[in-house]
Amino acid sequence: MPCPTLPIEDLPAWAHLNDVTFHTVEVTDTEGKGYGVLCPRDLEATEGAPDIPPLLTVPHDLVLNAAAVDEYAKEDKNFRHLLDAVGHRGTRADVLLFLLVQAALASRPGHPPVGVSNPWREYLQFLPESVSVPTLWTDHERPLLRGTSLEAAVDAKISALDAEFGLIQEKSSDLDSWSDILWHDGSVSFTDWIRLDALYRSRCLELPRSGESMVPCIDMLNHAGTPSAYYEESPRDEVILLLRPGVSISNGEEVTISYGDNKSAAEMLFNYGFIDPQSAADSLVLPLTPFPDDPLAKAKLIAFGQAPQIHVARDQDGAIRWGSEFVYLMCVNEEDGLAFRVLQDTDGGRQLRVFWQEEDVTDRTGGFEELIRTHPLFAVFKLRVVTVVQETIQTQLERLRSTAPPDNPSSLQREDCFRMALLLRQIETNILEASVEALEEEGGVLQRTLLMAHENVVAYLAGPAEQPNSDLAGEEASNEADDFS
């Protein structure tokens, strides 16, 4: 789908036609970061000053989200037929379908007109042809992610995109209005779908009232860990860009916003194609695989209803914190008091129900740690859990170390992709190493706690003369366990 491109110098004319107002900023090329927003004069926002004037104003009619797609479908009956056939699958999917149509129509200017004209058809032609997110890395670049938390995530994302694209192609090929425009002579390719997904993920904003949306021109702003501006919705539902209170900008300086707090390095690279070490959260997410010999593994996955994961993070004090909603369910079995039953509801349907100690806990499978906390064998369960988490992280660390790339990129790898992959690997290696060490210590405390409890029981059964100071032993065990509770 060779969509024609427009020079960024034409953006002011498009903005004027569509009531976008650049008050004190302008879009231009920025060195090493593509397009960005610059301030052509000195500006300052005094702390506490009322009614700070906006830098940029975008009318509500240009905000692209699920509501905007529905409105467009009311105006364009051909698009409504397409949306009814393959849409209504969530905000992202519907917006991508809209963008696919606009890009396809823009790529065939000589084709008989179909559909109602929309400003986004032209605005798409200002956006970059390539986005540096890993789903658009080449077959020679994606192996740079082996051993990182992004390896499986990128593979899964590409598979999901392939399934989406196949569904759209299948359901729309019989629609007379769209079969020729979208699929004639390979007009639209899978790579086009991946690019539109990348544009959406890298440019989508979370607006206070309108929610997940794409906003033209605002999406030209680059990220900074200490941003100089922020966006919000005005009482008239416009999206406005404002200078942060107490911030001053010099003539020619770039205006920046934050792409979000507490995003990990992997999440930043996945969604935006870069990593900002200063603002990236020191955390990662790993997939968790059930025990291969667990007869209840399939039932546990169905009942849990989500992809099992382990979250690991380093807090501001340098301490490692980890969490996993599935791992506690994973580490208990029938002999512990776990049971699954298939029950028939009043409509004749069948439901898988989860029971713990004969209590129906189907709606609480994501909180099994709390369910088992009062069990006499909680320390045993906890040790199982810590062991599983430690082994998972240790395996990830070993694979990350064993798949380290050469010191320099090959001729088939872009320098930026190579540099970001190395940075991700460094960040994740550091946190994995710290996590293994912390989990070894936590597991040791649990083992000592269980050993003390066992010795106390043996001593009690042997008689008073051989009993240790149980109060002291219990206090020491409790103090050690509390360090990791």
C-alpha positions in Angstrom: 0.0 0.0 0.0 2.3 2.8 -1.2 0.6 5.7 0.5 1.8 9.1 -0.8 3.7 11.2 1.7 3.3 14.9 2.3 6.2 17.2 3.5 5.9 18.5 7.0 6.0 22.0 5.6 2.5 21.4 4.4 1.2 20.6 7.9 0.3 24.3 8.7 -2.0 24.4 5.7 -3.7 21.2 6.8 -4.0 22.5 10.3 -5.6 25.8 9.2 -8.2 23.9 7.1 -9.1 21.7 10.1 -9.1 24.4 12.8 -5.9 23.2 14.5 -4.2 26.2 16.1 -0.5 26.4 16.7 -0.3 29.3 19.1 3.3 29.5 20.0 4.9 26.2 18.7 5.6 24.6 15.3 6.3 21.1 14.0 9.7 20.5 12.4 12.4 17.9 12.0 14.4 17.3 15.1 17.9 15.8 15.0 17.8 12.1 15.6 14.2 12.0 16.7 12.2 12.6 13.5 9.5 15.2 13.8 9.1 17.2 17.0 7.5 20.4 18.3 9.7 23.4 18.8 9.1 26.8 20.4 10.2 29.7 18.2 10.5 32.2 21.1 11.2 32.4 24.8 8.2 31.3 27.0 7.7 30.9 30.7 4.8 29.6 32.8 4.8 31.3 36.2 4.0 29.0 39.1 0.5 29.6 40.3 -0.4 31.9 37.4 -4.1 31.5 36.4 -5.2 30.8 32.8 -1.9 29.9 31.2 -2.6 30.2 27.4 -2.3 26.9 25.4 0.6 26.2 23.0 -1.5 24.1 20.7 -5.3 23.5 20.3 -6.9 20.6 18.5 -10.7 20.5 18.0 -12.7 17.6 19.4 -13.9 16.6 15.9 -10.3 15.5 15.0 -9.8 13.2 18.1 -9.8 9.6 16.8 -11.3 7.0 19.2 -14.1 4.5 19.2 -16.8 7.2 19.4 -15.3 9.0 16.4 -15.2 5.7 14.4 -18.9 5.1 15.2 -19.7 8.7 14.1 -17.9 8.2 10.8 -19.8 4.9 10.2 -23.1 6.9 10.5 -21.9 9.2 7.7 -20.4 6.5 5.5 -22.7 3.6 4.8 -20.0 1.6 3.0 -17.6 1.9 6.0 -20.5 0.9 8.3 -20.9 -2.3 6.3 -17.2 -3.0 6.7 -17.3 -2.2 10.5 -20.3 -4.4 11.0 -18.6 -7.3 9.2 -15.2 -7.2 10.9 -15.3 -4.4 13.5 -16.8 -3.8 17.0 -13.9 -5.7 18.6 -12.7 -2.9 20.8 -11.3 0.7 20.5 -7.9 -0.3 19.1 -9.3 -2.7 16.5 -11.9 -0.3 15.3 -9.5 2.6 15.0 -7.1 0.5 13.1 -9.8 -0.6 10.7 -10.6 3.1 10.1 -7.0 3.9 9.6 -6.6 1.0 7.2 -9.4 2.3 5.0 -8.1 5.9 5.1 -4.6 4.8 4.1 -5.9 2.5 1.3 -8.0 5.3 -0.1 -5.1 7.7 0.1 -2.9 5.3 -1.8 -5.3 5.1 -4.7 -6.1 8.8 -5.6 -7.2 7.9 -9.1 -9.7 5.3 -7.9 -13.4 6.1 -8.1 -14.3 7.9 -4.9 -15.6 5.7 -2.1 -16.6 6.9 1.3 -16.9 10.2 3.0 -13.7 12.3 3.0 -12.0 12.6 6.4 -9.1 14.8 7.6 -7.3 11.7 8.8 -6.9 10.5 5.2 -4.5 13.4 4.5 -3.0 13.5 8.0 -1.8 9.9 7.7 0.4 11.1 4.8 2.4 13.3 7.3 3.2 10.3 9.5 6.5 8.4 9.2 6.6 5.4 6.8 8.6 3.4 9.4 8.3 3.1 13.1 11.2 1.6 15.2 9.0 -0.7 17.3 10.3 -4.4 17.4 7.2 -5.7 15.5 8.7 -3.8 12.5 12.2 -5.0 13.0 13.6 -7.2 10.2 14.3 -10.9 10.5 17.9 -10.0 11.1 17.1 -7.6 13.9 14.5 -9.4 16.0 17.1 -12.1 17.1 18.7 -9.3 19.1 15.8 -9.7 21.5 16.5 -13.4 22.3 16.6 -14.0 26.0 14.9 -10.7 26.9 11.3 -10.3 28.1 10.4 -9.0 24.7 11.2 -12.1 22.8 8.0 -13.9 23.5 5.9 -10.7 23.6 7.0 -9.7 20.1 6.4 -13.2 18.6 2.9 -13.3 20.3 2.1 -9.8 19.0 3.0 -10.6 15.4 0.9 -13.8 15.6 -2.0 -11.9 16.9 -1.7 -9.2 14.2 -1.5 -12.0 11.6 -4.8 -13.5 12.9 -6.4 -10.0 12.9 -5.3 -9.3 9.3 -6.5 -12.7 8.1 -9.9 -12.1 9.7 -10.3 -8.7 8.0 -9.2 -10.1 4.7 -11.6 -13.1 4.9 -14.7 -11.1 6.1 -14.2 -8.1 3.7 -13.3 -9.9 0.5 -17.0 -10.4 -0.3 -17.9 -6.8 0.2 -18.2 -5.2 -3.2 -17.3 -1.7 -1.9 -14.0 -2.9 -0.4 -12.7 -6.0 -2.1 -11.2 -4.1 -4.9 -9.8 -1.2 -2.9 -8.3 -3.3 -0.1 -7.2 -6.5 -1.8 -6.9 -6.0 -5.6 -3.4 -6.9 -6.7 -2.2 -7.1 -3.1 -3.2 -3.4 -2.5 -2.9 -3.9 1.3 -0.3 -6.2 2.8 0.3 -7.6 6.3 3.2 -5.2 6.7 0.7 -2.3 6.3 -1.3 -3.7 9.1 1.7 -4.0 11.4 2.7 -0.4 10.6 -0.8 0.9 11.4 -0.7 -1.0 14.7 2.8 0.5 15.4 1.5 4.0 14.7 -1.4 3.5 17.0 0.6 2.1 19.9 3.3 4.8 19.6 0.9 7.7 19.2 -2.1 6.8 21.3 -2.8 9.1 24.3 -5.0 8.6 27.4 -7.3 11.6 27.5 -9.0 12.5 30.8 -12.5 12.3 29.4 -12.3 10.8 25.9 -10.1 7.9 27.0 -7.8 6.1 24.6 -7.4 8.3 21.5 -5.2 9.5 18.7 -4.8 13.3 18.5 -3.3 14.8 15.4 -0.4 17.2 15.9 -0.2 16.5 19.6 1.2 13.1 18.6 4.2 14.9 17.0 5.5 15.7 20.5 8.5 13.7 21.7 9.0 12.2 25.1 11.2 13.4 27.9 11.7 12.1 31.4 11.3 15.7 32.6 8.8 17.1 30.2 8.1 20.8 29.6 4.5 20.5 28.6 1.3 18.4 29.2 -2.0 17.9 27.4 -5.5 18.0 28.7 -9.1 18.5 27.5 -10.7 21.9 27.7 -14.2 22.6 28.8 -15.1 22.7 25.1 -13.6 19.2 24.7 -10.7 20.5 22.7 -7.3 18.9 23.4 -4.9 21.6 24.4 -1.1 21.6 25.0 0.0 23.6 28.0 3.4 24.6 29.4 4.0 23.1 32.8 3.9 25.6 35.7 7.3 26.9 36.6 8.8 25.8 33.3 10.6 28.2 30.9 11.5 27.4 27.3 14.1 29.2 25.2 13.8 30.2 21.6 14.3 27.1 19.4 14.0 24.6 22.3 12.0 21.4 21.8 8.7 21.1 23.7 8.2 17.6 25.2 5.6 15.6 27.1 5.7 12.4 29.1 4.6 9.2 27.4 3.6 7.8 30.9 5.1 7.0 34.2 6.4 3.6 35.5 6.8 2.0 32.1 9.5 -0.6 32.0 12.3 -0.5 29.4 10.7 -3.4 27.6 7.3 -1.6 27.4 8.9 1.6 26.1 10.8 -0.2 23.4 7.7 -2.3 22.5 5.4 0.6 22.2 7.6 3.5 21.2 10.7 2.0 19.7 13.1 3.6 22.2 14.2 3.4 25.8 14.7 6.4 28.1 17.0 5.1 30.9 16.2 8.1 33.0 12.4 7.6 33.1 12.1 3.8 32.5 10.9 1.9 35.6 13.4 -0.7 36.8 11.0 -3.7 36.2 10.1 -6.5 33.8 7.4 -9.0 33.2 8.1 -12.7 32.5 5.8 -15.4 31.2 5.1 -18.2 33.7 4.6 -21.8 32.5 2.6 -24.3 34.6 4.3 -27.6 35.7 4.3 -29.9 32.7 3.3 -32.9 34.9 0.5 -31.1 36.8 -2.8 -33.0 35.9 -4.7 -29.8 37.0 -2.6 -27.4 34.8 -5.2 -27.0 32.1 -8.0 -26.5 34.6 -5.9 -23.9 36.5 -5.2 -21.9 33.3 -8.9 -21.9 32.2 -10.0 -20.9 35.7 -7.4 -18.1 35.9 -8.4 -16.7 32.5 -5.2 -14.7 31.9 -1.7 -15.2 30.7 0.3 -16.3 33.7 3.1 -13.8 34.5 5.7 -12.8 37.0 6.3 -9.1 37.7 9.7 -8.1 39.1 10.6 -4.6 40.1 13.3 -2.7 42.1 11.9 0.0 44.3 13.4 3.4 45.1 15.4 1.9 48.0 16.9 -0.8 45.8 14.9 -3.6 47.2 13.5 -6.3 44.8 9.8 -6.8 44.8 8.1 -9.6 42.9 4.5 -10.6 42.3 2.5 -13.2 40.5 -1.2 -13.8 40.8 -1.0 -17.3 39.2 1.9 -18.8 40.9 0.1 -19.4 44.2 -2.7 -21.3 42.3 0.0 -23.1 40.4 1.7 -24.4 43.5 -1.3 -26.0 45.3 -2.9 -29.3 44.4 -5.7 -31.7 45.3 -3.9 -33.1 48.4 -3.6 -29.5 49.7 -7.4 -28.9 49.3 -7.7 -27.7 45.7 -10.6 -29.0 43.6 -12.3 -28.3 40.3 -15.9 -29.3 39.5 -18.0 -28.8 36.4 -21.4 -27.6 37.4 -24.5 -27.1 35.4 -26.2 -23.7 35.6 -30.0 -22.9 35.3 -29.7 -22.4 31.6 -28.3 -25.8 30.9 -24.7 -24.5 30.5 -21.7 -25.9 32.2 -19.3 -24.0 34.3 -15.9 -24.8 35.7 -15.8 -24.0 39.4 -12.8 -23.8 41.7 -12.9 -25.0 45.3 -10.4 -24.4 48.1 -11.0 -26.3 51.4 -14.5 -27.1 50.0 -15.3 -23.3 49.6 -16.2 -22.1 46.1 -13.5 -19.5 45.2 -14.0 -19.3 41.5 -14.2 -15.5 41.5 -11.0 -15.2 43.6 -8.5 -17.3 41.6 -6.4 -14.2 41.2 -6.0 -13.8 44.9 -4.9 -17.3 46.0 -2.1 -15.9 48.2 -4.7 -14.4 50.6 -6.8 -17.6 50.4 -4.0 -19.8 51.6 -2.4 -17.4 54.0 -4.3 -18.8 57.1 -3.5 -22.4 56.1 -1.3 -24.3 58.6 1.1 -25.1 55.7 1.3 -21.6 54.3 5.1 -21.5 54.9 5.4 -24.7 52.8 3.3 -23.2 50.0 5.3 -20.0 50.2 8.5 -21.9 49.8 7.2 -23.8 46.8 6.2 -20.4 45.2 9.5 -18.8 45.9 11.4 -21.8 44.4 9.3 -21.6 41.2 9.8 -17.9 40.8 13.5 -18.2 41.5 14.0 -21.0 39.0 12.0 -19.1 36.3 14.1 -16.0 36.8 17.4 -18.0 36.9 16.4 -19.7 33.6 15.7 -16.4 32.0 19.0 -14.9 33.2 20.9 -17.9 31.9 19.3 -17.7 28.5 19.8 -13.9 28.3 23.5 -14.4 29.0 23.9 -17.3 26.5 22.3 -15.3 23.6 24.4 -12.2 23.9 25.0 -10.7 20.4 28.4 -9.6 19.0 29.9 -6.3 20.1 28.8 -4.6 16.8 25.8 -4.8 14.5 26.0 -6.7 11.3 25.5 -5.0 7.9 21.9 -6.2 8.0 21.0 -4.6 11.4 20.2 -0.9 12.0 22.4 0.8 14.5 19.4 2.1 16.5 17.9 -1.3 16.8 21.2 -2.8 17.9 21.8 0.0 20.5 18.3 -0.3 22.0 18.5 -4.1 22.2 21.8 -3.9 24.0 20.4 -1.4 26.4 17.4 -3.6 27.1 19.6 -6.6 27.7 21.8 -4.6 30.1 18.8 -3.3 32.1 17.1 -6.7 32.3 20.4 -8.5 33.2 20.9 -6.2 36.2 17.4 -6.7 37.6 17.4 -10.5 37.0 20.7 -10.8 38.8 19.4 -8.8 41.8 16.2 -10.8 41.8 18.0 -14.2 41.9 20.0 -13.0 44.8 17.0 -11.7 46.7 15.0 -14.8 46.1 17.8 -17.0 47.3 17.8 -15.1 50.5 14.0 -15.2 50.8 14.0 -19.0 50.2 16.7 -19.4 52.8 14.7 -17.6 55.4 11.6 -19.8 54.7 13.7 -23.0 54.9 15.1 -21.9 58.3 11.6 -21.1 59.5 10.3 -24.5 58.5 13.4 -26.2 60.0 12.9 -24.4 63.4 9.2 -25.4 63.4 10.1 -29.0 62.7 12.7 -29.1 65.5 10.3 -27.6 67.9 7.7 -30.3 67.1 10.4 -33.1 67.5 11.6 -31.6 70.8 8.0 -31.3 72.1 7.3 -35.0 71.3 10.6 -36.0 73.0 9.6 -34.4 76.3 10.2 -31.3 78.4 13.8 -32.0 79.1 14.8 -31.8 75.5 12.6 -28.8 74.4 14.5 -25.7 73.2 13.3 -22.3 74.2 10.3 -22.4 71.9 9.4 -18.7 72.5 12.8 -17.6 71.4 12.9 -19.9 68.4 9.5 -18.8 67.3 10.4 -15.1 67.7 13.5 -15.5 65.7 11.7 -17.4 62.9 8.9 -14.8 62.9 11.4 -11.9 62.7 13.2 -13.5 59.7 9.9 -14.3 57.9 8.6 -10.7 58.5 11.6 -9.4 56.5 10.1 -10.8 53.4 6.4 -10.7 54.1 
